[in-house]
Amino acid sequence: MHALFAGLTTLDVIHALDHEPNIATKTTSTDHVMAAGGPATNAAVTLSALEKAAGYAREAASSISLLSAIGEGMIASAISADLASAGVHLLDATSADSVQKTPAISSIVEHPGGRMVASTNARIDIDVHEAAHLLDSVLVQGGAPDVVLIDGHNPAIADCVLRVGTLGEPGPDEDPFVHLEAKPSHQRILDGGSWKPWLTPLLGFVDIAVVSADFCPPLLNEPTGPEVASFLAGFGITRTIRTRGCESVQWYWDGREGETEVDQVDAISTLGAGDVFHGAFAWAVGRLHVADVPIPKDPSDLIRFASRIAGFSTTKFGTRSWCEAPEVVTAVEEFLGSFA
């Protein structure tokens, strides 16, 4: 499988406490982890873990590519090494002229009363021409993608990957709608954790929107599932999935709609669970494409699988420790067996 991701990459430093912290005292954590993070990045790591669980990780044709920007220096080197060890091929499109040289660093403290997050929220400038060059190279090596996922944090690189397999940029005298209608064979997935004002021109190139309950498009103050689906349908997105934490997942799929219940688990940490859902969903969709199996008319099985993996992830601390769980292998084998 060739999976292509585009979006934000950060360095996450995560600490676990067994009590609510006192801000006036120094506290010793009970566990910690330092790893590359960010929505698309975590999704890419998830897909890589599922490929490994399925036994495909050593296939020459198995490739997980992440188009992002990590800057330079010690932190960037740590991120690059971490992603390589996770089986993710990083395509770093950092601009040489970027004022910001260091990637965003997020410090996260999880405790029984909740979670505290502090982030530098750094934004590294993208070299669009370098991004296109890197993308061309990886497509030559890995072939056309079986699935694409963007998190929308950087519209320039999102636009690059969404146009893979289409007619590219329209000329000044060309009909732009022809390019929107020239859909590739693979599915292009939006990780819609929250609405971003620059998403609008990208939506026409999205096939499946997986959004959270926090995804609030303009003019919708407290959007319902049908309202969000209707808004996205206006851009040609006829397949929308709306997650709501531990509640049932709402879906609006080619004129049909429904809800899929999720497994209830004893969660230890929900950090990154949404990203894991997106990565697992992308893996399932990509594996269907590899097997030349059409996208189902009812997405419930895809949702159940992604929810199952995301649920496993919440029973472990951090964003990676779940990857080796035997339950993951079982879930992967059962999903693959469902359409073998």
Helices and strands as residue ranges (DSSP letters): E 2-6, E 10-16, E 31-37, H 39-54, E 63-68, H 74-85, E 89-92, E 105-111, E 114-119, H 128-142, E 147-150, H 155-162, H 176-181, E 187-192, G 197-205, E 208-212, H 225-233, E 239-244, E 247-253, E 256-260, H 273-290, H 300-314, G 321-324, H 326-337
